[in-house]
Every structure is written in C-alpha cells, then in structure tokens.
Amino acid sequence: MRFPKSRKKLSAGMLLALTVGTAAVIPSAYSNDDVLKLTENPKNWAAPGKDYANTRHSTLKQINTQNVKSLHMAWSFSTGTLRGHEGQPLVIGDRMYVVSSYPNIVWALDLSKGAYEVLWKYVPRQDDKAVSTACCDTVNRGASYADGKIVFNTLDGYVVCLDANTGKELWKTKFADVNKGETSTPAPIIAKDKVFTGYGGDEFGARGRFAAFDLNSGKMVWQAYSNGPDSDVLLGPDFNSKHPEYGQAGQDLGVKTYPDEEWKRGGGCAWGWYSYDPKLDLVYYNTGNPGLWSPSYRTEAKTHEEANEPWKWDNKWSMTIFARKPDTGEAVWGYQMTPFDQWDYDGINEDVLVDINVDGAKKPCLVHFDRNGFCYVLNRTDGTLIRANKFVTVNWAEKIDFKTGRPVKVKEHSPFEVGKAVQAYPSAQGGKDQQPVAVDPKEANVFYAPTNNWGMTLEPQERAHTNQGSVYVFANVLMKAEKPGVLGRFKAFDVVTGKARWDIPERFPTWSGALVTDGGLAFYGTLDGWFRAVDRKTGKILWQQKLNSGIIGNPISYEVNGKQYVSILTGIGGWIGLPVTAGLDPSDPYGALGCSGMAAENGFYNIPMGGTVYTFCVQ
C-alpha cells in the first residue's frame, strides 16, 4: 500500500482527496451511452437503482435458493460516520464507491484482491448549519457514475464531481441554500451529459426545484420549480395534452392554488429517486409535500369540502409525478397524487419503469408506491392512470377516481381544523417511505416491497411564523403500530391485481430497500439489523445475518473475478431512526414528529449506530 507524503489542499471549497493505494484505472473514454452498457452488465452496479429504470434487479444467479444458506461474510468496511446510511454503493469493474452520511465522505475501494483496499477518500468541508436544517437525519443516498466521473450531493447543497480514478475534485456547484431551508440528500442520476438532482426542505419552508447540470463543467443547464408561475415550472404548451383533468399550462396553477404568496414557501422538494427512459427521452421524478402540515393555512377555504374542490386549492405542483425533456426541462406531463395534502404524504418515492402486460396489452408503465398507501401504475408516455391499488391499510381515502385521477377523501380521517386531532392510516411516514422496491422486468407485475405498518394522530397547530429556513410544520403528531409487534412487512405485491402473493411480518420497520436476483432470491434488511434472503416465489426466509446496526440502506449484487457478491450498507437513521442518531428525549412522544414516542415504545433506542458496508459471498 502506498501513502502520499502530503495531502493536497483544494482551494475550490477547501476539500481533501487522499490517495492511499493504486488499482486498475477505469477508462475515461466511457461516454454517457456507455452508462447504459455498464448498467446492462450484471457484473456492475453502476447506477443508484442498478439501471435508469430503478429496477434494483440483478441477473446474477451464482448465489441462489440452493446455496444461499452457505452465504458468509467476505469483508466489512466502516464508513467512519455514525448517522443514517440510506443509500447503496456503486460497483464499476473491480472498484466500489461509497458515500457516507454527513459529512458525506466518499470512499473508493479496490475489490480486485478478494477483500478491499482503500484507493482514495474525499472529505468535504461543509456548512455545519446543514445538520440542524436537515429535516430527517443527515443521510445521503449515494453517488452516480459516468464518463470516469463520480457525482454526489453534499448535505449543505453542493453538487460535486470527482475524478473516479483519483478522487480529485473536478467541479463543485452550489445548488441548495441552507439559509432557505434547503439541504441535499438524494443520489443524482446522469444522462445525456447532464446531472439531474433536487433537494429537500419542505419542513423548513423551502420552495422545491429540480435541475440539470452539465456533466463536464458543472454549470446549470435548466431548473424547474415545483410551484409558481408556469414559466418557473417549465410547463410547455402541450403539457398534459392527453389529460387536461390533471391541469394544464396557461393557468398558473402553481400560484393560484395557494393563498396569497404561500407558493413561495410551498415545498414540493424533489429529494427522492430519479429515473430516465432513453427511448422516450424523458426523465422522471416526484415532488414532495406542500410546506407546513397545518393545511388550513394553504387555502382560503373554511371547510374540508371547499378546500378539496378540484383545482381550487390543490397546492400544485406538490405531490406530483413529473415527466420532463432532459435537454430543456420542459414538462410533458404531470400527475398529482395527493392534491391539497393534509397528512404529509411526501410523494418523492421512486418511479420504476417497466413494460407490463395489463388489460390485454403490453404497456410502457411507470410504477410508484406512494407514501399515501396507493400503488400507482401509469403509462409513462402520457401519464394515463392504469391502476391505483392500496398496498397497506388506508383510511384517508376510499379510492382513486379514474375519471379525475383524484383521491376520494374521507373527511373523518383528513386533518384540517387547527386544534382538532384526526387519526389516519398510513402515518406521515407512509405505507412506504423512500426505501425502494425491486422488480424483475421478466415478471414485471410482481414487486418486492418493504412497507410501514402504523398510523398516526395529527393535530394541526396555529402558524407561528412565515420565515423560510425555520422549522415550518405546525402540527402535533403521535404514531402507533397498526398491530402490536408488527411495525413492518416485506411483501411480493402484484401491481395489476392489487394483491400480495406473500408477506413477511416484521417486529421492526423494514426501512431498507429491496434487491431481487435471477437466483430466485429477494434481499432486504430490518431496522434492528437483520439482513435476510428470501425465496422470491414463496417468501420463505432462507438465510439471515444479524449486523452491527439498523439497516436503512439498500442491498446490491455484483461480480468480481468470477464471484458474485451481495453488499448492504448499515447504520440506523433517517426519519425512522432520528430519535436515536440525534439523541432525542425518549420521554417526549411528539419528538421527531411522533417518531420519538414510537421509538421509545418499540425499542429503537437500543439499536447501536454506525455506518458499515457488509459484503457476502458463497465459497
């Protein structure tokens, strides 16, 4: 192992890149077209969701239902940070890239020798204010790779590009502003020489944006707001041309569906996962909740019924699935899942792009398991709604009206009046939060989904201020398990029939993402640290290993030197683990918007912290 004699300080942001070893150099000739080839090669895990479609599916089958019982640890690696690890490594060739929680250390590991050797690390120096401004822990969901470059977000709002071989900073662009309540945790995606990303901040009065940056220079190419005038939202003249019932351009609905100037702090931040369809040349992402949780301040209406009149106070374009042209940012279609959100059903969960046989034809679909408890299947070409099935217990809405695309809300379970507590299922943490599903495109109707199984009581409070950048929630929340002893489930869910093929109850939340392989397996983790492999046909647990901390990261699979590996990031955190990582008072049931009470009641405080990559193989 070779160590440099000195560390070179980089004046552009005072960041450090430390080279501590050597390995085969990744060719810099990879173009963005080659990213497709890299993601199609089962030996790699070259994009956050394995591919542009976010399938999290591996065709590798060396590890299978017959030998998975012999799975053993090959090596483990500490990321050096204790807060939540909500992402996944990248593997290109024999090299792994890992991004830690705050301060977002990037590690490059050489895997060519069986275990690992650290090649370099990059340590950003950040604005500490980002820690107190981050809503739901100081997590990071990983990096993206293209053309010999690694791109990731720092919590304090920078998009950073590194040389994949050396860790040298190539460019660094400021995007999110912590003074406006904006912090950045997502994994960007890269397509057509552009980096696409958003940020978080809905609970701090931020105004959501999604942007494209030039991969080579870091310059912003375009940005689209989630609310405001049509010109800010980049709504073209043909927006929603097939579905005018969703709302169209020419009406400035991003202004008119908010009272006064509330749209200027109207949330809709795009802090989740992103997808891209190379054939349709469309990039997909979702927007979050519309700012404060006390909904009567987001309308001039005096009753629940008046507030939910179509288009009147929808708070557009929060809670929306957007399809945009990557070159210009122009929105082709947008479907709002939860107009006038009254529960914080933050709509940012992943969009998975698969072709499904449904209603007698194979259709290009977008599948989205939303926090509101509905699984949506849409035609990804034009946004046509194909299915909308409940995948967990839902009482806030009877169904989705296919004529309008709108939920049929239940008043008794819809918070509205200040001081009036309302019980609702699912909770604000959703039927599923950002933890991603997995699907085998060869069986595209069956998704492997981690779910949350608890409800909440939400009591809207009086608004104390309108200061952007300060906590902007104004609600008391209590959370309670739907069934004692069952906080999470892992299930195989048919998105066409709306039925689960099997389901595994878990004592602790399943805040980990899923992985499905051609070895007949599905992998997932639990908040108390169990990493499991199950038979994807039956749901039978075939193997499990207890790890050092809670698992909120996502499993991946790849091949090095002819051997298949499975890796997982551990490290309790995220909103579900915030009471633990932030050291919140367990006697305060309202802490972390109700999560502290649930954490104390269900033993979360006994789960150790610590970010680690665990890697497994079969001899």
Sequence and secondary structure as in RCSB ss.txt:
>XXXX:A:sequence
MRFPKSRKKLSAGMLLALTVGTAAVIPSAYSNDDVLKLTENPKNWAAPGKDYANTRHSTLKQINTQNVKSLHMAW
SFSTGTLRGHEGQPLVIGDRMYVVSSYPNIVWALDLSKGAYEVLWKYVPRQDDKAVSTACCDTVNRGASYADGKI
VFNTLDGYVVCLDANTGKELWKTKFADVNKGETSTPAPIIAKDKVFTGYGGDEFGARGRFAAFDLNSGKMVWQAY
SNGPDSDVLLGPDFNSKHPEYGQAGQDLGVKTYPDEEWKRGGGCAWGWYSYDPKLDLVYYNTGNPGLWSPSYRTE
AKTHEEANEPWKWDNKWSMTIFARKPDTGEAVWGYQMTPFDQWDYDGINEDVLVDINVDGAKKPCLVHFDRNGFC
YVLNRTDGTLIRANKFVTVNWAEKIDFKTGRPVKVKEHSPFEVGKAVQAYPSAQGGKDQQPVAVDPKEANVFYAP
TNNWGMTLEPQERAHTNQGSVYVFANVLMKAEKPGVLGRFKAFDVVTGKARWDIPERFPTWSGALVTDGGLAFYG
TLDGWFRAVDRKTGKILWQQKLNSGIIGNPISYEVNGKQYVSILTGIGGWIGLPVTAGLDPSDPYGALGCSGMAA
ENGFYNIPMGGTVYTFCVQ
>XXXX:A:secstr
    SS  EETTTTEEEEE        TT  HHHHHHHHHSTT B STTSSTT   EE   SS TTTGGG EEEE
EEE S  S   S  EEETTEEEEE STTT EEEEE TTSS EEEEEEE    THHHHH TT S     EEETTEE
EEE TTSEEEEEETTT  EEEEEE   GGGT B     EEETTEEEEE B GGGT B EEEEEETTT  EEEEEE
SSSSHHHHTB TTTTTT GGG  TTS HHHHTSSTTGGGG B    S  EEETTTTEEEEE    S S GGGG S
 SSHHHHTSTTTS  TTTTEEEEE TTT  EEEEEESSSS SS        EEEEEEETTEEEEEEEEE TTSEE
EEEETTT  EEEEEESS   SEEEEETTTTEEEE GGGS  STT  EEESS TT SS S   EE GGGTTEEEEE
EE EEEEEEE       TTS    EEEEEEESBTTB EEEEEEETTTTEEEEEEEESS   S  EEETTSEEEEE
 TTSEEEEEETTT  EEEEEE SS   S  EEEEETTEEEEEEEE   HHHHHHHHTT  TT TTTTTTHHHHHH
HHTGGGS    EEEEEE  
